[in-house]
Amino acid sequence: MEKIKKINVLYMLGYIFGPIIISAICFGLSAAFFPKGNMAVILIMGPTFLSVGWWCFAGNFIFKKTRKKILAKFEEEKFKSDQTFFGRGCTVYVDEKKGKIGLVFFWNPKDTFIIPASRVERAWVDDGKSGAGFMAGSSRVSFLFIVDGVKVRVDTFTSNQRWRMDSDHILTGISKADMMVEVIEKAKKASK
């Protein structure tokens, strides 16, 4: 039985600090051997632009390739994804009939997890409500579930501002979260 691992620490550190280290080495080479001229510009600007490109695009590219890999794994094991939710840091695939859940995490794209839904201990919706009265609002709505003691949170709505609880954004996020909790519960019943 494989344990859910949301973060691969080596991948995360490499993803964040790899471009910084390469840039620092290039800056050092430029200062030591090429203080002026075209090579200095290339050694300073090239790694800088490549680092920004890496941080902006590479993570999503790797995450999307991993999602394709888990779909192939689903087909290989004769599962059908009845419901898929593409969250910002986690994608959840659910086969309601066979009671299986597939998980792919942004910070652990090396591993894909296909688990029996019976391992889900609890699933619920978090509307993120804070404040009271007319000040009540939320900037994040998500559904959560616990698998083998590991809490998985998947956002259905996020914003950098707080929205009233009766806004369409919040209500849509709650509706999506409710639907995913229902689907997980159905898969859990089918898995037993």
Sequence and secondary structure as in RCSB ss.txt:
>XXXX:A:sequence
MEKIKKINVLYMLGYIFGPIIISAICFGLSAAFFPKGNMAVILIMGPTFLSVGWWCFAGNFIFKKTRKKILAKFE
EEKFKSDQTFFGRGCTVYVDEKKGKIGLVFFWNPKDTFIIPASRVERAWVDDGKSGAGFMAGSSRVSFLFIVDGV
KVRVDTFTSNQRWRMDSDHILTGISKADMMVEVIEKAKKASK
>XXXX:A:secstr
     S  HHHHHHHHHHHHHHHHHHHHHHHHH SSSHHHHHHHHHHHHHHHHIIIIIHHHHHHHHHHHHHHHHH
HTT   SEEEE SSEEEEEETTTTEEEEEETTEEEEEEEEEGGGEEEEEEE   BS GGG EEEEEEEEEEETTE
EEEEEEEEEEEEEETTSHHHHHHHHHHHHHHHHHHHHHHHH 
